[in-house]
Amino acid sequence: MAQGTFKSSIGTFAAVAGSVVGLGNIWRFPYLAGENGGFAFLIVYLFVSLLVSLPVMLSEFSIGRSQRCNAMRSFKQISGGPWFLTGMLGVATAYVIDSFYMVVGGWSLEFLRKSVMNEFSGISPERMTEEFNAYIADGTGPVIWALVSLALATTIIILGVSKGIEKMNKIMMPTLVLILVILVINSIFFLPNSQAGIDFLLHPDFSKITFKTLLAAVGQSFFSLSLGMGAMLTYASYIQEKEHLPSTALRVMIFDSSIALLSGLAIFPAVFSFGIDPSSGPHLLFLTMPNIFQQIIGGQFLSIIFFLFVFLAAITSQVSLLEVVTAFVSEELKIKRWKAAIWLLLTMGITGSMCALSQSDMDIFVFNGHSLFDIFDYVSSNYMLPIGGLLIVIFAGRIMPERILQSQLTNGNEKNTLGYTVIKFLIRYVSPIFISLMFLDLIGLIK
Ligand code: PFF
């Protein structure tokens, strides 16, 4: 019941890059960097990505490519004990994240539609906020668009690993980069007073760097690199033997950080040149940006490509989340890939709709004052991802036979190369310690 393989190196890179580049890069990174010392944060971020996250990615890559099956079964095949539960946790996490991620994917589609129809034109900022709130409160639109977003992801999944996932990413990722370059050029060169935004993002302020900043950087890097829930593991099970995993991982990491930085350079100059305060996440993407676009020449075009950009980033990540669950359902229930995908369209359609409705004014799927959307978001990033990531590195570094790790990371080279020795040290010591500290910080045990 194998799902297939990625046919080319460039396709492999595009697919993995498609998973990692997502909403985490567009909104969360620029905001965190701006608030936490700008360029200084970027340096810390790159540092922890290399020392903490990259080892997790290489662990997932090694487990996945050596076993060539879904996350749960990969653990089970390597070790008979309860370790398969780590894979199960990954599948559950992917399900949970995808349920709210598809809602945001849906918002970007609605905003793309509005941009194409030029519906933002001539609307005051107050009216824009009212309309956005009314749209969320009504619930119908968000549910429909979330389902459209899920249906698109399902279609790509059904087309298959190579003809669907690989091909789609080979088209979508270059498009995404091209759009981002246009947006950055426009923001830096054509907006008045763009320097303030550039300064906000790039001014290095090392006084802001504390232990907590370091831990925030670990959390961000984890989410941004799609780690801790079997997405990289599942994609790795489609990577050919000839690919060199450490260099793929390094290239992906550099690409992911570059997109995050460029997103900041596209967004913040625009925000500052219109004297807007960099406020909270979804608001900046979905309220502030349309506002800015309608005040500038060529705004409708920029608005269309901006929301296309957000949508591309969201859908390519969504597909990777869906693939984790599809591979699991298809292989474990021994049903065809397309049947598994249709089952998930139905079940995830329900949980996704519940997430969308939990934010409406119907007051359903709200528990103790928290919407299901927020609960899923909170529980997955604060508990499921760090626990999953920690278990994965412990498994790869201490439970899995070392020959698997070594042959996967050196492409069968028997000699202990320096690079391999360094990676093994990071996997066994540095990464687990940092992730543990991050988890203690997230649950409030580090003051
Ligand atoms: N890396 C994605 C982002 O930065 O938005 C989020 C994500 C996608 C997390 C896929 C996990 C995953 F499996």
Boltz pocket constraint, residues with backbone or C-beta under 6 A from the ligand:
constraints:
  - pocket:
      binder: B
      contacts: [[A, 19], [A, 20], [A, 21], [A, 22], [A, 23], [A, 24], [A, 25], [A, 94], [A, 97], [A, 222], [A, 223], [A, 224], [A, 225], [A, 226], [A, 227], [A, 229], [A, 231], [A, 232], [A, 317], [A, 318], [A, 320], [A, 321]]
      max_distance: 6.0
